[in-house]
Amino acid sequence: MKENNLINRELEKQSRGWSSRSYVYGAVSSFLSTFVTFPIYKTIFRQQIHVFVMREAIRQFQQEGLRHFYRGLLPPLVAKTVQGTLLFGTYDTLLRFVSANHSGPYKLRDRWKAGFMSGSLEAVVLSPFERIQNIMQDGRKNVRFPDIHSILRYFNSCGFKEGLAEGYFRGFSPVLLRNGVGSALYFSFKDPIRDCLSGKGLPSWLPPLVSGSVNGTVTCLLLYPLSVLIANMQSQVGQETLSIGESMKSIWESRGKKVSLIYRGGSLVILRSCVTWGLTTAIHDFLQGNTGRKQE
């Protein structure tokens, strides 16, 4: 474990220029973890939209059949791969840039700045993917939009300006806030938690797994109301666009003004976040550590 930390810290002290490895590591780790967590994610989405308990969401999947269960897999698979590429790659590049004026270990404020900027860039690129994904996973739209091409045709028929605003980038503001703050929190505490657990006689893969699981879970739970808001805003098609305040008020009232109903699906968020961010962080650090050993 100490050897892994020394390797990671040595990599931090190396050239602060652009490196393609971080982009590759992010892509591979996110791609692999997406396969494991897609069924969990889709169940959470149904709970966010319909305020279902878990067994009701599962019953709805059974009624729709296996063919529709994996409907909507391609957008998150592509989006998560691109997300990992951007998130880890641009974070590494931006971190080297914002900390270029001083040497030594990266400071908390530098990790926060780089994480927030990386998450914001990720939001700009991935918001259209999330928009399409949320429409496809809403069972009420299976007939109207049977596939991705039908959604794209509808967006393109709205005209360029209206298609961007009402189609691909509907609900963009809360996506920007969630991704920026979420990435800043994740990268600020990922390495400190991992380093704190290292050197305690644990297997080398366990500290990054626990770090990613704990950090990702806490971050997702804090920002979960924003995810509910985004899911409801982006799943709407052809309806009047409400402001963020109006959308929040509508969701709050539809949930009976109960926080427990806002967090419906929260138990699965814990499971999904533990698996997703734990695997992603462990795979990423494993690839990074192996590269460090080869360089030595």
N, C-alpha and C positions, 0 to 999 in steps of 0.2 A: 504493500500500500504506500509506504513512504517513497519507494522507488517511483511509483506512478505519479505521486504528487511532485516529486523532483523533476520528472520528465515534463509534466504539464507546466510547471513554473519556468522550466528552462525554455520551453516553446514560447512562453509569454515574453521572455526576455530577448528572443531572437528578432530578426528583422521586422520592423513595424510597417512594412510595405504590404501590398496586396498579395494574398495567397489563395489559390484555387482550392486547396484541400478542405477548408472549412465549408465551402459550398457543396463539395462532393459528400462529405461526412453528414451534413445536414439533410441532403437529399436521400441518402441511403437509409439513415435512421428513421426518418419520417415515413418513407415509403413502406418499410417493414412494419412499423407500429400501426399503420392505418388498417391493414388487413385484420389485425387482431381486434380492433376496437369499433369497426363499423357497425356491427349489430347493436352494440351498446349505445352508440351515438344516435342511431335511428330511433331507438326506443325512447331516449331522452327527448328527441325532437317531437315525437308524438305527445309526450307528456306536457311539453311546453305549449303546444298548440291546442290540445284538447283537454288539458288538465286531467288526464287519465291517471289512475293508479297503474302500477306496473302490469298487473294481470290483465287489465283492460287493453293496454297497448299490445301485449302479446296476443290476446284474443283477436284483435283487429288484424294483426299480421297473419294469423292462421286463416282468417276469413279471406284475406286477399290472396293467399297462396304463396308458395316459395318463389314463383316467377317474379312477383312484385316485391318480395322481401329484399332482394339485392338491387332493386330499382334505385337509382341515384348513387351507385357506388363509384362510377367513373369521376364525377366532379370532385368529391372529397379526396379520391385517390390522387388525381392530378393536383388538386389544390394543396393537399398536405405535403406532397413531394416538393412542389414549388415553394410552399411555406417554409419547409425545413431548409431548402436551398437558400432562400432569402434570409430567413431568420438567423441562422448560424453564420452564413457567409457574410452578409452585410454587417452583422453585429461585430464580427471579428475585424472586418475592414474599418468600420467606424470607430471601434474601440482603439485601434492602433492610431487612428487619426486624431481623436480627441485627447489622447494621452501622449502625443508625440513630443510635447514640450518638457516632459519629465521622465525619469527612468525609475526602475524598481517595479514592485507589484502594482497592478492596476488598482486605482482607488474606487471607492463605492460610487462617488458622484460620476466618475467616468463610465462605469458599467451601467449606471442608471441612464445617462444621456445616450450612450450607444444603443442600449436596449430599447429606449423609447423611440429613437429615430428609426431603428430597424423594424420595430413593430408598426410604425406609421407607414413606412414604405410597403411593408407586407400588406397592410390594409388597402392601399391604393391598387395593388396588383390583384389581390385575391377577393375583393368584394364582389366582383361579377360572378366568380365561381360559387361563392357562398349563396348569392342570390338565386342562381339556377338550382343549386343543391336544395335549398329550402322549399322551392316550388315543387321540385320532383318528389320530395319526401312527404309532402302534404297529400294524404290519401284522397282528399276532396277534389284534387285536380288530376287524378289519374286519367279520366276520360278526356278532359279538355286539353291536357298536355301529356300525350302518351310517351313522348321521348324528348330528348334535348333539342332536336332540330325544330320541333313545334314551338318550343319556348323561344328559341333564337329567331324564328320567323316572325313571331308575334312582336318581339322587341324591335326588330329591324323595320317592321311595318309601321311603327309609331313615329318614324322620322328620326333624324340623327340626334338633335338636341333633346327631344322628349324621350327618345329611346335610351339615351345615356342616363338621364336623370331619373326617369320613372322605371326604366328597365334594369339596366346593369348595375346602377349605383343607388338604388332605393335603399334607404336606411344606412347610408354611408357614414354619417356623423357618429352614431354609437359604435359602429365597427372600428372607426379610427380611434375613438377613446378607449375601447376595450383592448384592442391589439397593442396600442402604444403603452398603456399602463401595464397590461399583462406581461409584455415582453420586458419592460423595465424591471418589474418585480422578479420575474423568473431569472434573468441574468444577474441581477444584483445579489441574489442569495444562493444561486446554484452552486458555485464553487466554494463559498465559505462553508456551506452545510456539508458538502462532500469532504472538504479538508478536515473538518471537525470530527468526522466519523472515521477517517483514515488513521492507520497506525494503531488500531485497537484490536488487532488480531482477526479482523474480518476478512472474508474473501475479497479479492481486488475488485470484483464486479458489484459488490453490495453497496459501498458508499455512494457511487453515482446513481444506482438504482433507487436507493432510499431518498437521496437528495432530490432527484427528479420527481419522485412520487409525492413527497411531502410538499415541496415547493409548488409543483403544478396543481396539487389538490387545493392548497390554501388560496392560491391565486385565482383558480377557477371558481371557488366558492364565493370569494369576495366580489367577483365580477359577474356572477351568475344572473342577477337581475338584468344586466345589460344584454346577456345572451338571450334571455326570454324576450326582451324588447326587440332585438334584432330578428329573431325567428318569426315573431308575429308581424313585424313590419315588412320583412322580405318575402313572406309567403303570400302576401296580398298581390293580386293582379287585377288591373283595370278598375281599381277603387281609388277614391280620393286620397291623395297623400296628406297624412296628418303630420303635424309637427311632432318633435320628440316629446314635448310636454303633453300634447293631446293624446299621443299614443300611450304614454306612461299612465295617464289618468284613465284611459279606456281599459288598459290591462288591469290596473289596480281595482277598478270597480267591477270588472268581470270576474275577478278572483275573490269577490266579497270583501275586499280590503283586508285580506289576511296574508301575512308574510309567509305562512306555511304553504299556501297555495301558489305564491310566487315561486317558491322553492320546490314545487312539485317536480320530481325528477332529480332532486339534489342528491339522493342516495346513489343513483347511478352515475352522477357527475363525479362522486368520490371514486367509484370503481373505475370509470373510464379514465380519469385524470391520473390515478395511480398507475394504471397499466400503460397508458399512452406516454406520459412524460417520464415515467420510470424507464420504460424500454428505450425511448428516444434518447434520453440522457446517457443511459448505460451503453447503448450501441455507439453513440457519438464519442464518448470518452474512451471506449475500447479501441475504436479506429484511430483516434488521436494518439492514444498511448502506444499502440503498435507502431505507428509512424515514428514516434519519438525514439523507440528502441532501435528501429532500423537506421535512423539518422545517427544514433550513437555508434 
